[in-house]
Amino acid sequence: MDLLKYILLGFLQGFTEPLPISSSGHLFLFKNLFNTNMFNDLNFEIVVNFGSFLAILFIFRKEVISLIKSFFKFIFVKKARNKERNNFKYCLAIIISTIPAGIIGLLFKDAIESKLQNLKFVGCAFLITAISLFIIRNIKGTKNDNDITYKDALIIGLIQAISLVPGISRSGAVLVGCLLCNFKRDTALKYTFILYFPISLATMVLGVKDMLSANLTNLYLPYFLGLLAAGIVTYFTYQWMSEIVKKGKLKYFSLYCLILAIFIFIYFR
């Protein structure tokens, strides 16, 4: 039964991570619905997040490798600068978009975790996510990867910083920011998940220190199964979600978040 619980939690992480419905908000909701210490296991959260990270990295492996190569070629190979200029600019945009969430996370992480983690607030956050997704549901946009400006990157970064609040979806917030900045849907989808890597990696690095100091000898198998479940489910959930986004069907995610917010307000009143 314990192994099954870890697998189900991995499934929950894998299903909610790519979707614009807030994996952190769902985790907090489940902590209050079910009285179990498993939902308070921060080490396990790091592990299943890593499973999702690996799945999304596999999906975007070609783009990530190309961007990394272009970034360093532009810096160190003078003859390659004209060819690699667009990819280098894209990398700088990702860095700019990462900075606001990084700064706010470092300065206000404790305040966010201590003061904002109550169900009424999470319900409001789900409601905000629902409204935001509904507003941009029909936007198609015209900008490609090469049209992204540093101003766009900063706006998206500021919007992404809001997703540090439980219940505000990171992928949903970034998608909203991208579409408001007139990105095409496939361009917005790619930018959303390329931007996922630095934020997720930083979060995992910050948590590894505590994880290494913990005694996890008896948890290797359940942690591995949770990681495996999160990775597999993340991979297939992304494929499903990407088709929905490209077809402009974000209203379904909006409706789901609205129903979830109403449930929280009624059940935990």
N, C-alpha and C positions, 0 to 999 in steps of 0.2 A: 504493500500500500504506500509506503514512503517513497519507493522508487517511482511509482505511478504519479504521485503528487509532484515530484520534481520534473517528470516528463510533461505533465500538464502545465506546470508553471513555465517551462521552456516553450511549450506550444503557445501559451498566452503572450509571452514576450515576442516570439517569432511572428505571431499574427498581428499584433498591435504596433510593432516597431515601424514597418514601412508605411502603414496606413495613417492618414491624417486624423487620427482619433485619440492620440496621446497614450503611449504605453505607460508613462509614469502615473497618469491619472487613473488608468485601469488598475495598476498595481495598488495604488492607495485605496481605491474603492474595494478591492478584494481583501485588503488588510482589515477593513472594517466590516465586511460581510462575513468573513470567516476568521474565527479566533484561533489562529495558529502562528507559531513563531517562524514558520517558513517564509512568511511574507515580510518578515523583518530581517531576513538574512541578506545583508548588504553584499557579502562575498558572492553569494549565488547570483545576485543581480549583476555583478561585474562579469561573472562567467557567462550568463545567458546573453548579456549585451555583446560580449565578445563573439558569441555564436552568430548573432545577427550581423555584426561587423564583418565577419569572414564571408558570410553569404553575399552581402552587398558588395564587398570588395571583389568577390568572384564575378559578380554580374558586370561590374564596371572595371575589370582588371585591365582591359586594353586601353580604355580612356585614361586611367590612373597612370599606367606605365608611360603612355605617350606624353602626358602632362609633365611628369617628373623629368623625363628625358629632355623635353623642350625647355623646361625651366633652367636646368643646369647647362644645356648647350647655349642658350641665350647669354648666360652669364660668362661662361668660360671659352666659348668658341665664337670668335668675332665674325667669321665668315657665315655662320649659321643664323645670325640674328634676324635677318630679313625673313627667312623661312619660318623661324620659330616665334616671331613677334606676337602673333595672335594667341598662341598657347601660353606664352609667358604672361601676356596681359590677362588671360583667363585665370592663371594661377594667382596673380596679384589680386584679382577680384575676389577669389576664394579667401585669401588671407585677410583682406579688408572686411569681408562679411563675417569672418570668424572672431575678429577683435572685440566687438561689443559684447557678445555673449561670454567671451573669455574674461574680460574685465569685470563685468557684472557678476559672473559666477564666482570669481575669486573674492570680490569685495562683499557680496551679499548672500552667499550660499547659505550660511548659518541662519540668517534672518528669514530667508525664503523657506527653509526647511522647518523652522520653529514656529513662525507666525502664520504662514500661508497654508499649512497642512491641516485644514479642517474641511469636512465634507461639504459644507455649504459653499465654501470658497471654490472647491473643486467643481461643484455643480455649476457655479457661475462661469468657471473657466470653460467647461464643456459647452455651455450656452454661447459663450463668445466664439468658440471654435465653430459651432454650428452656424451662427450668423455670418461669420467671415467667409466660410466656404460657400454659403448660399449667395452672398453678394458677388463673388467672382466666378460663379459656376459657368457663365456663358462667355467669359473673356477668352479670346483666342490668341491675341497678340501678334506681333510682326517681327520681333527681334530674334535673331539667331545668336549662336555662341559668340561670334565675332562682333556683335553689336552691343554687348554688355559694357556699360560704362562704370567708372569707379563710383559715381553717384548712385547708380543702381545697386552696386555691391554694398555700399554703406547703408542704404535704406533697408535692404534685405537683411543685413546684419543686425540692425536695430530691431527689426520685427522678429528675427530669430531669438534675440535676447529675451523677448517676452515669454518664449516657450520654456524658460526656466521655471515658470510657475506650473505646478502640477495641474493637469487638465488641459493645458494649452499644448496642442500637438506641435512638435518641432517641424516635422515634415509638412503639416498643414499650414503652419505659420510661414514657412519659407515658400511654399507653393503660392500662398496668398500674396506674399511680397513680390515674387517673380511675375505673377500675372498682373498685379497692379503696376509693375514696371514695364508692362507690354511685351513680356516674353511670349514666344510661341509655347504651346503646351509641352512639346517634347523637349524644348530648350529648358523650360522651367523644371521639368521632371529630372533631367540630367543635373542641372545646377543644384537642385534640392538634395540629391543623394551624393554628389561629389562633395558638397558642403558638410554632409554628415560625417565624413571621415575625420577631419581634424577635431571636431567637437567630441565625437565618440572616443577617439584615441586619447585625447587629453583627460577625459573623464575616467577612462580605464587606468591610465598611468597614475592618476591621483589616488585611485583606490587600491592599486596593487600593493603598496606599502603595508596597509592594514591587512590585506589578504595574506601576505607572506608571513606575517607575525601570528596568524591564527593557526590553530591545530585542525587541519582538514583531513587527517589521515583516513578517517572512516567515511569521508564524503566524496572520495575520488570518483567512484562509480556513479552515484546520483548526480554529481556535478557534471560529469561527462555526458550522461544521458540528457540532462537538461540543456547543455550546450548543443548537442547534436540535434535535439528537437527544435531548439530555437533557430539553428542554422537552416535546417531543411524547410521549416515552415516559413521563415523569412524569405527564402529564395522563391518559393511558389506564390507566396502572398504578394511579393513585389510584381511578379509577372501579371497577376490578376489585376492589381491596383494600377499598373502602368496603362493597361488597356482602358480601364475606366476613366483615367485622367485624360488620355488622348481623345477619348470620345466625348469629353465634356460632361461626365456624369457625376460630378462632385456633389450634386444635390443628395445623393444617397448617403454619403458620409455625413453631410449636414443634418439630414433627418435622423441618422443614428445617434449623433451627438446630442441632438435636441431631445430625443426619447430618453437617453441616458441622464441628461440633466433633470428632466421631469421626474424620472425614477428616484434620483437622489433627493430631490426636494420633498417628494411625497414619503418615501420609505424612511428617511432619516430626519423627518421634521420634528 
